[in-house]
Amino acid sequence: MTGEICKTYLISYNCNMIMGWVSMFFVFLSSVTGMHTFNLYQGLEPLLKIFQTAALLEILHVALGLVKSSLTMTTFQVFSRIFVVWGILHNIPEIQNDVSVKMFLFAWFLTESIRYMYYFFMLIGFIPYFLLWARYSLFVGLYPLGVCGELLCMYKSMPYIKERGILNLTLPNRVNASFNFYYLLIIVMISYIPIFPQLFSRMLTQRDKALRMMSKKVAEMAKKKQT
């Protein structure tokens, strides 16, 4: 019974995430194609904050064993995006409509729409061929695009953060501690160097397994048609 409750919860979670990310993707496309004229980031900001923050639950899913994945990699992936949304875009309006933001938003919207649809169909026991292919093929271009956009956005935000002392905690204060957000930003940017290759190589390994499974299924279907 517990397993069924967990499965129902995960199906519900993924359905909600699909609706959120697909909706944002269509808003993004309508803006960049000129169908509607509005401030892109301001139009997306409320939904982006809700659904990107909701991804924190994925860390809990892995920690509780509801989903089989690397806790370290999941934590980094979720944290880095929340860091960009709440730490940078929320505090620096000047960077919100930069080309770097459009780069990672496009990568996020398409990647997450596909990823949550893939998880949903996996939970119900049937994954369409095109979705399996998209999940394990499009990331080859989308992951680097997203990471480049995130890092470029962080880099362009550095002068604003340093000049304004955004999110800094200075002495004296009640907790008797100091904190400099500018140095945290540098640490986060440097952390991409060892972690991104691990994430990317892990996806490449999963891609090889998925493509072999796809080839096997195609061969089995062809064999059945012949008989």
N, C-alpha and C positions, 0 to 999 in steps of 0.2 A: 504493500500500500504506500509506504514511504517513497519507494522508487517512482510510483505513478504520480505522486504529488510533486516530486522534484521535476519530473518530466513535464507535467502540466505547467508548472511555474516557468521552466526554461522556454517552453513553447510560447507562453504568454509574454515573457520578457523579450524574446526575439521578434515576435510580432510587433510589439510596441516600438522596438528599435528600428525595424524595417520601415514602419510608417514615418517615423521621425526623419531618418536619413534620406529616404526616397523623396519625402516632401522638400527637404532642404536642397536636394540635388536638382529638383525641378525649378525651384526658386532661383538657384544659381544659374541654371541654363537659360531661364527666361530673362535674366538680367544681362548675361554676357552676350546673348544673341540679339539683344535690343528689343525683345518683345515687350518688355516693361522697363521703364526708366525710374530707378529709385536707388538710394544709397544701399549698395549690396550688403555690406557687413551689418549695417543697422537693421536691414530687413531680415537678416538671418540670425542676428545675435541672440534673441530670446530662445529660439529652438536649439541653437548650437550649444548654448550654456546648459540647457536642460539635458539634452541627449548625450553630450560629451561627459557631463558630470555623472550621468546615470551609468556610464561605463565603469565607474568605480566598483559597481556590483560584480563586475567580471573578476576582479581581484579576489573578492569574497567567494565567488563560485569556484575558483581554482583552489583557494585555501581550504574550503570545505570539502573538496573532492567531487563537486557536482560536475565539473568539467576537467578533462585531462589536458593540462597544458603546463608550461613552465611558469611558476609563480614569479620568478625574477624577471623574465621577459615580459610577461603580462603587466606587471607592476610598472616597469619602465615605459612601456608603450602607452599605458593609460596616463601615467604621471606626466610624461613629456607633453602630451596633448593638452591636459588640464593646465599645465604650467603655461603653455602658449595662450590658451583661451582666457584664463583668469589672471595670470601673472602679467602678461604683456598686453594683449588686445583690450582687456577690461580697463587697464590703467593708462594706455597710450592711444588716444583717438587718432593721432596723426599717422599711425602705422596701419590702421584698420583697412584701408582701401589700397594698400601697397600691392604691387604685382606678386610679391612673395606670398601674401595672404591668399590671393586667388590661386596660386600654385598648389598650396597644401589643402585648401578647401576643396578644389576639384578632386585631388587625390583621395582625401578623406571621404567625401560624399560617395564617390563611385566605389571605392574599396569597401566601405562599411555597408553600403546597400547590398553589395554582392555577398559580403561575409555573413551578414545576419540572415539573408535569404538561404544561403548554403546551410547554416546551422539549423534553421527552421526545417528545411526539407530533410536534413540528416536525422532530426529528432522524430519526424513522422515516417521515416524509413524509405524515402524515395528521393534521390537527387537527380534532377534533370541533367542530361549530358552537357548542354550549353552552360549550365551553372557551374558544374564541376570544372569545365574547361576555363571559364572566366575566373573562377576562384584561384586556380593554380597557374594562370598564364598572365593575366593583366597586371598582377603585382610586380612583375619584372620591370615594368616601366613606372607604375604608380608609386611604389615604395620609394625609389630614389627621388622622384619628383616631389613627393610629400616631405621627405627629409630635407631636401635642398630648400624647399619653401620655408620649412620651420626654422632651419639654421639661419637663412637669410633674414627672416623676420626678426629673430633674436639679435642678430648682428646689427640690424638697422635700429633696433630699439635701445641699444647700449648708450648712445649719447643722451637720450631723454632720461633714462633711468639714472645715469650718473649725475646729470645736472640737477634733476629734481629730487633725488634721494628717495625714489619711489619704494615704498614698503620697507624702508630702513627703520631699524630700532636703535635709537641712540641713548647713551647714558647722560644723565642719571634717569632711572626709571624704577618702577616698583619691583620688577623681577631682577633688577641689577644685572642685566645682560644686554649685549649689543648684537645687532644683525645687519648685514649689508647685502641687500638683494642683488646688487651689481655683481658681487663675487659669486653668489649662488648661480647667477645667469652664466657666468664663465664656466663654472663647474659642470652645469647641465650641458652646455655646448661641447665641452671636452668629452663628456661621458658618451656622446654619440660615436666617438671614434672606436672604442672597443665593442660597444653593444650593437650598433646597427649592422656590422658584418655578421654577427652571430644570428640576429633576427633574419637577415636576408638569406644566409646559408641554410638556416633551419627551414625556411619556406621553399628553398630550392630542393632540399631533401624530400620534403613533403610532396613537392610537385612531381618529382621522379616517381614516387610511389603511386600518386594519383593517376599519372599518365599511363603507367603500367597496368593499373586497374581498368582504366578506360579502354586500353588496347585489348585487354583480355575479354571485356564485355562485348566489344565490337566483334571480336573473333567468334565468341560464343553465339551471338545473334546471327552472324553470317553462316555459321555451321547449321543452326536451326533452320534457316531459310532453305539451305541446300537439301536438307532432309525432309 
